[in-house]
Amino acid sequence: MVSMIIRCTLWVVVIACMYYMSDQIVQLENRIEVLEAESAAMYEDIKTLNNAIQLVIEFVGERFKFAT
């Protein structure tokens, strides 16, 4: 009888741990999706900034050509 109670208790603990871990995995997956979206947005911002810097470099280069 006591061993049956212990087995049932252990199964309840195992199931509770599995439920907790699955919830944690779902939260991690959601966080990964958010980070991927933020990363994509940052990539686009960096690309835009790089294009702007290239335009500034070209503009300054042309100004110095005319100044000499």
C-alpha positions as a LaTeX table, in Angstrom:
\begin{tabular}{lrrr}
\hline
Residue & $x$ (\AA) & $y$ (\AA) & $z$ (\AA) \\
\hline
Met1 & 0.00 & 0.00 & 0.00 \\
Val2 & 2.77 & 2.45 & 0.94 \\
Ser3 & 4.74 & 1.60 & $-2.19$ \\
Met4 & 1.64 & 2.27 & $-4.30$ \\
Ile5 & 1.26 & 5.72 & $-2.73$ \\
Ile6 & 4.95 & 6.42 & $-3.36$ \\
Arg7 & 4.66 & 5.31 & $-7.00$ \\
Cys8 & 1.59 & 7.47 & $-7.55$ \\
Thr9 & 3.32 & 10.44 & $-5.91$ \\
Leu10 & 6.39 & 9.96 & $-8.10$ \\
Trp11 & 4.25 & 9.78 & $-11.22$ \\
Val12 & 2.48 & 12.99 & $-10.24$ \\
Val13 & 5.86 & 14.66 & $-9.70$ \\
Val14 & 7.14 & 13.40 & $-13.07$ \\
Ile15 & 4.03 & 14.61 & $-14.89$ \\
Ala16 & 4.20 & 17.99 & $-13.15$ \\
Cys17 & 7.88 & 18.35 & $-14.13$ \\
Met18 & 7.11 & 17.43 & $-17.72$ \\
Tyr19 & 4.29 & 19.99 & $-17.84$ \\
Tyr20 & 6.57 & 22.66 & $-16.34$ \\
Met21 & 9.37 & 21.87 & $-18.79$ \\
Ser22 & 7.04 & 21.92 & $-21.79$ \\
Asp23 & 5.78 & 25.33 & $-20.69$ \\
Gln24 & 9.37 & 26.56 & $-20.38$ \\
Ile25 & 10.18 & 25.24 & $-23.86$ \\
Val26 & 7.19 & 27.07 & $-25.35$ \\
Gln27 & 8.30 & 30.29 & $-23.66$ \\
Leu28 & 11.83 & 29.84 & $-25.02$ \\
Glu29 & 10.50 & 29.20 & $-28.52$ \\
Asn30 & 8.42 & 32.38 & $-28.32$ \\
Arg31 & 11.44 & 34.35 & $-27.13$ \\
Ile32 & 13.52 & 32.97 & $-30.00$ \\
Glu33 & 10.88 & 34.11 & $-32.49$ \\
Val34 & 10.91 & 37.60 & $-30.97$ \\
Leu35 & 14.71 & 37.74 & $-31.11$ \\
Glu36 & 14.71 & 36.59 & $-34.74$ \\
Ala37 & 12.25 & 39.35 & $-35.64$ \\
Glu38 & 14.32 & 41.95 & $-33.80$ \\
Ser39 & 17.45 & 40.68 & $-35.53$ \\
Ala40 & 15.83 & 41.01 & $-38.95$ \\
Ala41 & 14.73 & 44.56 & $-38.14$ \\
Met42 & 18.22 & 45.46 & $-36.93$ \\
Tyr43 & 19.72 & 43.99 & $-40.11$ \\
Glu44 & 17.49 & 46.24 & $-42.22$ \\
Asp45 & 18.42 & 49.26 & $-40.08$ \\
Ile46 & 22.13 & 48.49 & $-40.48$ \\
Lys47 & 21.68 & 48.07 & $-44.23$ \\
Thr48 & 19.95 & 51.46 & $-44.44$ \\
Leu49 & 22.64 & 53.09 & $-42.30$ \\
Asn50 & 25.35 & 51.56 & $-44.48$ \\
Asn51 & 23.69 & 52.97 & $-47.61$ \\
Ala52 & 23.47 & 56.40 & $-45.99$ \\
Ile53 & 27.16 & 56.30 & $-45.01$ \\
Gln54 & 28.09 & 55.32 & $-48.58$ \\
Leu55 & 26.13 & 58.32 & $-49.90$ \\
Val56 & 27.86 & 60.65 & $-47.44$ \\
Ile57 & 31.29 & 59.27 & $-48.44$ \\
Glu58 & 30.48 & 59.75 & $-52.14$ \\
Phe59 & 29.19 & 63.27 & $-51.50$ \\
Val60 & 32.27 & 64.30 & $-49.50$ \\
Gly61 & 34.56 & 62.68 & $-52.08$ \\
Glu62 & 32.92 & 64.67 & $-54.90$ \\
Arg63 & 33.16 & 67.91 & $-52.89$ \\
Phe64 & 36.88 & 67.40 & $-52.34$ \\
Lys65 & 37.41 & 66.65 & $-56.04$ \\
Phe66 & 35.86 & 69.97 & $-57.00$ \\
Ala67 & 37.80 & 71.81 & $-54.28$ \\
Thr68 & 41.19 & 70.73 & $-55.64$ \\
\hline
\end{tabular}
